[in-house]
Amino acid sequence: MSSGRFLGGQLGNVSGEQSCNVFLAPALAWNAWNPFLAAALKGNAQAQEGFGTIAREWQGFVGHRLQADIALLQRLTRCATSDQLLAAYTDFWRKAAEDYGKELTTMTKLMTGITSKMVATEEVRTPQFPWQRAA
């Protein structure tokens, strides 16, 4: 007889697994693009610099959010009433939504800038044929 805790030999806590996957999503996305990135970075120094900038930005953001998570736990330990607990969680999730929104905007701008530079570099490196120079 199985307890309700296990489903088919696996933990039944699907929401916990999903929340863990949220933090791994950027890493999984990078892994999916790894062959493309390897080829793109091989001949493009600007791309290497750009992806380094993105990695530094993401690392800084994750560090900031982890500090916020720790601060929440510390604040929760000082809560004496349910109202204080509710306020702590409300403040945390409001700030998290704000931070993630700003980070999405920042990452979009960085990716757009990098893509533009890569396209411009590739256009310069691509030889033109006589029929392409017309006009």
Backbone as JSON Lines, residues from 0, in Angstrom:
{"i":0,"aa":"M","n":[0.85,-1.18,0.0],"ca":[0.0,0.0,0.0],"c":[0.89,1.23,0.0]}
{"i":1,"aa":"S","n":[0.67,2.11,-0.92],"ca":[1.51,3.31,-0.99],"c":[0.85,4.47,-0.27]}
{"i":2,"aa":"S","n":[1.68,5.28,0.31],"ca":[1.15,6.5,0.93],"c":[0.88,7.5,-0.19]}
{"i":3,"aa":"G","n":[0.07,8.48,0.05],"ca":[-0.26,9.49,-0.96],"c":[0.93,10.34,-1.34]}
{"i":4,"aa":"R","n":[2.05,10.14,-0.68],"ca":[3.22,10.96,-0.93],"c":[3.95,10.57,-2.21]}
{"i":5,"aa":"F","n":[3.83,9.32,-2.62],"ca":[4.54,8.85,-3.79],"c":[3.55,8.5,-4.9]}
{"i":6,"aa":"L","n":[3.94,8.86,-6.12],"ca":[3.13,8.52,-7.29],"c":[4.02,7.8,-8.28]}
{"i":7,"aa":"G","n":[3.83,6.51,-8.43],"ca":[4.63,5.75,-9.38],"c":[6.11,5.76,-9.05]}
{"i":8,"aa":"G","n":[6.47,5.75,-7.77],"ca":[7.87,5.73,-7.38],"c":[8.51,7.1,-7.36]}
{"i":9,"aa":"Q","n":[7.75,8.13,-7.68],"ca":[8.3,9.49,-7.67],"c":[7.56,10.31,-6.64]}
{"i":10,"aa":"L","n":[8.22,11.35,-6.16],"ca":[7.55,12.25,-5.24],"c":[6.35,12.89,-5.92]}
{"i":11,"aa":"G","n":[5.3,13.05,-5.2],"ca":[4.11,13.65,-5.77],"c":[4.11,15.16,-5.73]}
{"i":12,"aa":"N","n":[5.2,15.79,-5.33],"ca":[5.27,17.25,-5.21],"c":[5.64,17.86,-6.55]}
{"i":13,"aa":"V","n":[4.67,17.93,-7.45],"ca":[4.92,18.45,-8.78],"c":[5.23,19.94,-8.74]}
{"i":14,"aa":"S","n":[4.56,20.69,-7.88],"ca":[4.79,22.13,-7.84],"c":[6.21,22.43,-7.38]}
{"i":15,"aa":"G","n":[6.79,21.64,-6.53],"ca":[8.18,21.83,-6.1],"c":[9.14,21.6,-7.24]}
{"i":16,"aa":"E","n":[8.86,20.56,-8.06],"ca":[9.71,20.28,-9.21],"c":[9.59,21.41,-10.23]}
{"i":17,"aa":"Q","n":[8.39,21.92,-10.42],"ca":[8.19,22.99,-11.39],"c":[8.89,24.26,-10.93]}
{"i":18,"aa":"S","n":[8.84,24.58,-9.65],"ca":[9.49,25.8,-9.18],"c":[10.99,25.69,-9.33]}
{"i":19,"aa":"C","n":[11.55,24.5,-9.15],"ca":[12.98,24.29,-9.36],"c":[13.32,24.5,-10.82]}
{"i":20,"aa":"N","n":[12.45,24.04,-11.73],"ca":[12.7,24.18,-13.16],"c":[12.67,25.63,-13.61]}
{"i":21,"aa":"V","n":[11.94,26.49,-12.9],"ca":[11.9,27.91,-13.25],"c":[13.3,28.51,-13.15]}
{"i":22,"aa":"F","n":[14.04,28.13,-12.12],"ca":[15.38,28.67,-11.94],"c":[16.38,28.06,-12.91]}
{"i":23,"aa":"L","n":[16.09,26.88,-13.43],"ca":[16.98,26.23,-14.37],"c":[16.67,26.58,-15.82]}
{"i":24,"aa":"A","n":[15.55,27.26,-16.07],"ca":[15.13,27.54,-17.44],"c":[16.2,28.25,-18.27]}
{"i":25,"aa":"P","n":[16.84,29.31,-17.77],"ca":[17.87,29.95,-18.6],"c":[19.02,29.0,-18.95]}
{"i":26,"aa":"A","n":[19.43,28.18,-17.99],"ca":[20.51,27.23,-18.26],"c":[20.08,26.2,-19.31]}
{"i":27,"aa":"L","n":[18.84,25.74,-19.22],"ca":[18.35,24.77,-20.19],"c":[18.25,25.39,-21.58]}
{"i":28,"aa":"A","n":[17.86,26.65,-21.63],"ca":[17.79,27.34,-22.92],"c":[19.18,27.47,-23.54]}
{"i":29,"aa":"W","n":[20.17,27.81,-22.72],"ca":[21.55,27.91,-23.22],"c":[22.0,26.55,-23.76]}
{"i":30,"aa":"N","n":[21.68,25.47,-23.05],"ca":[22.09,24.14,-23.49],"c":[21.45,23.77,-24.82]}
{"i":31,"aa":"A","n":[20.21,24.17,-25.02],"ca":[19.53,23.85,-26.27],"c":[20.2,24.55,-27.45]}
{"i":32,"aa":"W","n":[20.73,25.74,-27.22],"ca":[21.36,26.53,-28.28],"c":[22.87,26.29,-28.34]}
{"i":33,"aa":"N","n":[23.41,25.41,-27.53],"ca":[24.85,25.23,-27.43],"c":[25.54,24.99,-28.78]}
{"i":34,"aa":"P","n":[25.06,24.09,-29.66],"ca":[25.75,23.9,-30.94],"c":[25.76,25.18,-31.78]}
{"i":35,"aa":"F","n":[24.64,25.88,-31.8],"ca":[24.56,27.14,-32.55],"c":[25.52,28.16,-31.97]}
{"i":36,"aa":"L","n":[25.52,28.29,-30.64],"ca":[26.38,29.27,-30.0],"c":[27.85,28.96,-30.23]}
{"i":37,"aa":"A","n":[28.2,27.69,-30.19],"ca":[29.6,27.31,-30.42],"c":[30.05,27.75,-31.81]}
{"i":38,"aa":"A","n":[29.21,27.53,-32.8],"ca":[29.55,27.93,-34.17],"c":[29.58,29.45,-34.31]}
{"i":39,"aa":"A","n":[28.62,30.12,-33.7],"ca":[28.56,31.58,-33.8],"c":[29.73,32.24,-33.1]}
{"i":40,"aa":"L","n":[30.1,31.72,-31.95],"ca":[31.16,32.32,-31.17],"c":[32.54,32.03,-31.73]}
{"i":41,"aa":"K","n":[32.66,30.96,-32.47],"ca":[33.96,30.56,-32.99],"c":[34.6,31.66,-33.83]}
{"i":42,"aa":"G","n":[33.83,32.3,-34.67],"ca":[34.4,33.3,-35.56],"c":[33.98,34.72,-35.27]}
{"i":43,"aa":"N","n":[33.35,34.96,-34.16],"ca":[32.83,36.3,-33.93],"c":[33.2,36.8,-32.54]}
{"i":44,"aa":"A","n":[34.21,37.62,-32.46],"ca":[34.67,38.15,-31.17],"c":[33.61,39.02,-30.51]}
{"i":45,"aa":"Q","n":[32.84,39.74,-31.33],"ca":[31.79,40.59,-30.76],"c":[30.73,39.73,-30.07]}
{"i":46,"aa":"A","n":[30.44,38.58,-30.64],"ca":[29.46,37.69,-30.02],"c":[29.99,37.18,-28.69]}
{"i":47,"aa":"Q","n":[31.27,36.83,-28.64],"ca":[31.85,36.37,-27.38],"c":[31.74,37.45,-26.31]}
{"i":48,"aa":"E","n":[32.05,38.66,-26.67],"ca":[31.95,39.77,-25.72],"c":[30.51,39.97,-25.28]}
{"i":49,"aa":"G","n":[29.59,39.9,-26.23],"ca":[28.18,40.11,-25.92],"c":[27.62,39.03,-25.0]}
{"i":50,"aa":"F","n":[27.95,37.79,-25.27],"ca":[27.45,36.72,-24.42],"c":[28.09,36.76,-23.04]}
{"i":51,"aa":"G","n":[29.32,37.25,-22.97],"ca":[29.94,37.47,-21.66],"c":[29.19,38.52,-20.86]}
{"i":52,"aa":"T","n":[28.76,39.57,-21.54],"ca":[27.98,40.62,-20.9],"c":[26.65,40.06,-20.39]}
{"i":53,"aa":"I","n":[26.0,39.24,-21.2],"ca":[24.73,38.63,-20.79],"c":[24.94,37.72,-19.59]}
{"i":54,"aa":"A","n":[25.98,36.92,-19.62],"ca":[26.26,36.01,-18.51],"c":[26.53,36.78,-17.21]}
{"i":55,"aa":"R","n":[27.28,37.88,-17.3],"ca":[27.55,38.69,-16.11],"c":[26.26,39.33,-15.58]}
{"i":56,"aa":"E","n":[25.43,39.8,-16.48],"ca":[24.16,40.41,-16.07],"c":[23.28,39.38,-15.36]}
{"i":57,"aa":"W","n":[23.16,38.18,-15.95],"ca":[22.32,37.14,-15.35],"c":[22.87,36.71,-14.0]}
{"i":58,"aa":"Q","n":[24.18,36.56,-13.91],"ca":[24.8,36.16,-12.65],"c":[24.53,37.21,-11.57]}
{"i":59,"aa":"G","n":[24.64,38.48,-11.92],"ca":[24.35,39.54,-10.96],"c":[22.9,39.52,-10.51]}
{"i":60,"aa":"F","n":[22.01,39.29,-11.46],"ca":[20.58,39.24,-11.14],"c":[20.26,38.08,-10.21]}
{"i":61,"aa":"V","n":[20.78,36.9,-10.53],"ca":[20.51,35.73,-9.69],"c":[21.07,35.94,-8.29]}
{"i":62,"aa":"G","n":[22.25,36.53,-8.19],"ca":[22.82,36.83,-6.87],"c":[21.94,37.78,-6.08]}
{"i":63,"aa":"H","n":[21.42,38.79,-6.75],"ca":[20.52,39.76,-6.1],"c":[19.24,39.08,-5.61]}
{"i":64,"aa":"R","n":[18.68,38.22,-6.45],"ca":[17.43,37.54,-6.07],"c":[17.67,36.55,-4.93]}
{"i":65,"aa":"L","n":[18.81,35.88,-4.9],"ca":[19.11,34.97,-3.79],"c":[19.24,35.74,-2.48]}
{"i":66,"aa":"Q","n":[19.81,36.94,-2.55],"ca":[19.89,37.78,-1.35],"c":[18.48,38.15,-0.88]}
{"i":67,"aa":"A","n":[17.6,38.42,-1.82],"ca":[16.21,38.75,-1.47],"c":[15.51,37.54,-0.84]}
{"i":68,"aa":"D","n":[15.8,36.35,-1.34],"ca":[15.22,35.13,-0.76],"c":[15.68,34.94,0.69]}
{"i":69,"aa":"I","n":[16.96,35.16,0.92],"ca":[17.51,35.03,2.28],"c":[16.91,36.09,3.19]}
{"i":70,"aa":"A","n":[16.77,37.31,2.68],"ca":[16.17,38.39,3.47],"c":[14.73,38.05,3.85]}
{"i":71,"aa":"L","n":[14.0,37.41,2.92],"ca":[12.62,37.0,3.23],"c":[12.62,36.01,4.39]}
{"i":72,"aa":"L","n":[13.47,35.01,4.31],"ca":[13.52,34.03,5.39],"c":[13.84,34.68,6.74]}
{"i":73,"aa":"Q","n":[14.77,35.61,6.73],"ca":[15.11,36.32,7.97],"c":[13.93,37.13,8.48]}
{"i":74,"aa":"R","n":[13.23,37.78,7.55],"ca":[12.06,38.57,7.95],"c":[10.95,37.68,8.49]}
{"i":75,"aa":"L","n":[10.77,36.5,7.86],"ca":[9.73,35.59,8.32],"c":[9.99,35.09,9.74]}
{"i":76,"aa":"T","n":[11.26,34.92,10.08],"ca":[11.58,34.45,11.44],"c":[11.25,35.49,12.5]}
{"i":77,"aa":"R","n":[11.15,36.75,12.09],"ca":[10.82,37.83,13.04],"c":[9.32,38.12,13.11]}
{"i":78,"aa":"C","n":[8.53,37.46,12.27],"ca":[7.09,37.72,12.25],"c":[6.42,37.1,13.48]}
{"i":79,"aa":"A","n":[5.58,37.89,14.12],"ca":[4.87,37.41,15.3],"c":[3.37,37.24,15.04]}
{"i":80,"aa":"T","n":[2.86,37.91,14.0],"ca":[1.43,37.83,13.72],"c":[1.21,37.42,12.26]}
{"i":81,"aa":"S","n":[-0.01,37.01,11.98],"ca":[-0.34,36.63,10.6],"c":[-0.29,37.85,9.68]}
{"i":82,"aa":"D","n":[-0.62,39.02,10.19],"ca":[-0.54,40.24,9.38],"c":[0.9,40.54,8.97]}
{"i":83,"aa":"Q","n":[1.84,40.33,9.87],"ca":[3.24,40.55,9.55],"c":[3.72,39.53,8.51]}
{"i":84,"aa":"L","n":[3.25,38.31,8.65],"ca":[3.6,37.26,7.7],"c":[3.06,37.6,6.31]}
{"i":85,"aa":"L","n":[1.82,38.01,6.25],"ca":[1.2,38.39,4.98],"c":[1.93,39.57,4.34]}
{"i":86,"aa":"A","n":[2.29,40.56,5.16],"ca":[3.02,41.73,4.64],"c":[4.38,41.32,4.09]}
{"i":87,"aa":"A","n":[5.06,40.41,4.77],"ca":[6.39,39.97,4.32],"c":[6.28,39.28,2.96]}
{"i":88,"aa":"Y","n":[5.34,38.38,2.82],"ca":[5.17,37.68,1.55],"c":[4.7,38.62,0.44]}
{"i":89,"aa":"T","n":[3.79,39.53,0.77],"ca":[3.3,40.48,-0.22],"c":[4.43,41.35,-0.74]}
{"i":90,"aa":"D","n":[5.24,41.88,0.16],"ca":[6.38,42.71,-0.24],"c":[7.37,41.92,-1.09]}
{"i":91,"aa":"F","n":[7.64,40.68,-0.67],"ca":[8.59,39.85,-1.39],"c":[8.12,39.6,-2.82]}
{"i":92,"aa":"W","n":[6.88,39.16,-3.0],"ca":[6.41,38.82,-4.35],"c":[6.23,40.05,-5.22]}
{"i":93,"aa":"R","n":[5.86,41.19,-4.62],"ca":[5.76,42.43,-5.4],"c":[7.14,42.81,-5.93]}
{"i":94,"aa":"K","n":[8.13,42.76,-5.05],"ca":[9.5,43.1,-5.45],"c":[10.06,42.09,-6.46]}
{"i":95,"aa":"A","n":[9.75,40.81,-6.27],"ca":[10.21,39.79,-7.21],"c":[9.64,40.04,-8.6]}
{"i":96,"aa":"A","n":[8.36,40.33,-8.69],"ca":[7.73,40.61,-9.98],"c":[8.36,41.84,-10.63]}
{"i":97,"aa":"E","n":[8.6,42.85,-9.84],"ca":[9.24,44.06,-10.35],"c":[10.66,43.76,-10.86]}
{"i":98,"aa":"D","n":[11.43,43.03,-10.08],"ca":[12.81,42.7,-10.45],"c":[12.86,41.85,-11.72]}
{"i":99,"aa":"Y","n":[12.0,40.83,-11.8],"ca":[12.0,39.97,-12.98],"c":[11.56,40.74,-14.22]}
{"i":100,"aa":"G","n":[10.62,41.66,-14.07],"ca":[10.2,42.49,-15.2],"c":[11.34,43.36,-15.7]}
{"i":101,"aa":"K","n":[12.05,43.98,-14.77],"ca":[13.2,44.82,-15.16],"c":[14.29,43.98,-15.81]}
{"i":102,"aa":"E","n":[14.53,42.8,-15.26],"ca":[15.58,41.93,-15.81],"c":[15.21,41.46,-17.21]}
{"i":103,"aa":"L","n":[13.95,41.17,-17.44],"ca":[13.51,40.78,-18.78],"c":[13.77,41.91,-19.77]}
{"i":104,"aa":"T","n":[13.48,43.13,-19.37],"ca":[13.74,44.29,-20.23],"c":[15.23,44.44,-20.49]}
{"i":105,"aa":"T","n":[16.04,44.32,-19.45],"ca":[17.49,44.45,-19.6],"c":[18.05,43.38,-20.52]}
{"i":106,"aa":"M","n":[17.64,42.13,-20.3],"ca":[18.15,41.03,-21.13],"c":[17.7,41.18,-22.58]}
{"i":107,"aa":"T","n":[16.48,41.65,-22.8],"ca":[15.99,41.87,-24.16],"c":[16.82,42.92,-24.87]}
{"i":108,"aa":"K","n":[17.12,44.01,-24.15],"ca":[17.96,45.06,-24.75],"c":[19.36,44.54,-25.06]}
{"i":109,"aa":"L","n":[19.94,43.77,-24.14],"ca":[21.27,43.22,-24.38],"c":[21.27,42.28,-25.59]}
{"i":110,"aa":"M","n":[20.28,41.39,-25.65],"ca":[20.21,40.44,-26.76],"c":[19.98,41.16,-28.09]}
{"i":111,"aa":"T","n":[19.15,42.19,-28.09],"ca":[18.89,42.94,-29.31],"c":[20.17,43.63,-29.78]}
{"i":112,"aa":"G","n":[20.89,44.23,-28.84],"ca":[22.15,44.89,-29.19],"c":[23.18,43.92,-29.74]}
{"i":113,"aa":"I","n":[23.29,42.77,-29.12],"ca":[24.25,41.77,-29.57],"c":[23.88,41.26,-30.96]}
{"i":114,"aa":"T","n":[22.61,40.98,-31.15],"ca":[22.14,40.48,-32.44],"c":[22.42,41.51,-33.53]}
{"i":115,"aa":"S","n":[22.15,42.78,-33.25],"ca":[22.39,43.84,-34.24],"c":[23.87,43.91,-34.6]}
{"i":116,"aa":"K","n":[24.73,43.82,-33.59],"ca":[26.18,43.88,-33.86],"c":[26.64,42.67,-34.66]}
{"i":117,"aa":"M","n":[26.1,41.5,-34.34],"ca":[26.49,40.29,-35.06],"c":[26.05,40.36,-36.52]}
{"i":118,"aa":"V","n":[24.84,40.85,-36.77],"ca":[24.33,40.97,-38.13],"c":[25.17,41.98,-38.9]}
{"i":119,"aa":"A","n":[25.47,43.11,-38.28],"ca":[26.28,44.14,-38.95],"c":[27.66,43.6,-39.28]}
{"i":120,"aa":"T","n":[28.26,42.86,-38.37],"ca":[29.58,42.27,-38.62],"c":[29.52,41.26,-39.75]}
{"i":121,"aa":"E","n":[28.48,40.46,-39.76],"ca":[28.35,39.43,-40.8],"c":[28.11,40.06,-42.16]}
{"i":122,"aa":"E","n":[27.36,41.17,-42.21],"ca":[27.12,41.85,-43.48],"c":[28.42,42.41,-44.05]}
{"i":123,"aa":"V","n":[29.3,42.89,-43.2],"ca":[30.58,43.43,-43.65],"c":[31.46,42.29,-44.16]}
{"i":124,"aa":"R","n":[31.42,41.13,-43.48],"ca":[32.29,40.01,-43.85],"c":[31.78,39.24,-45.06]}
{"i":125,"aa":"T","n":[30.49,39.34,-45.36],"ca":[29.91,38.58,-46.46],"c":[30.26,39.26,-47.78]}
{"i":126,"aa":"P","n":[30.91,38.54,-48.69],"ca":[31.24,39.14,-49.99],"c":[29.98,39.38,-50.81]}
{"i":127,"aa":"Q","n":[30.0,40.47,-51.56],"ca":[28.88,40.77,-52.42],"c":[29.21,40.36,-53.85]}
{"i":128,"aa":"F","n":[28.22,39.83,-54.52],"ca":[28.37,39.48,-55.92],"c":[27.95,40.69,-56.76]}
{"i":129,"aa":"P","n":[28.39,40.77,-57.99],"ca":[28.07,41.95,-58.82],"c":[26.58,42.24,-58.91]}
{"i":130,"aa":"W","n":[25.73,41.22,-59.0],"ca":[24.3,41.47,-59.12],"c":[23.68,41.97,-57.82]}
{"i":131,"aa":"Q","n":[24.4,41.79,-56.68],"ca":[23.89,42.29,-55.41],"c":[24.23,43.76,-55.19]}
{"i":132,"aa":"R","n":[25.18,44.3,-55.96],"ca":[25.6,45.7,-55.79],"c":[24.73,46.66,-56.58]}
{"i":133,"aa":"A","n":[23.86,46.17,-57.4],"ca":[23.04,47.04,-58.23],"c":[22.13,47.89,-57.36]}
{"i":134,"aa":"A","n":[21.9,49.1,-57.81],"ca":[20.96,50.05,-57.19],"c":[21.62,51.18,-56.55]}
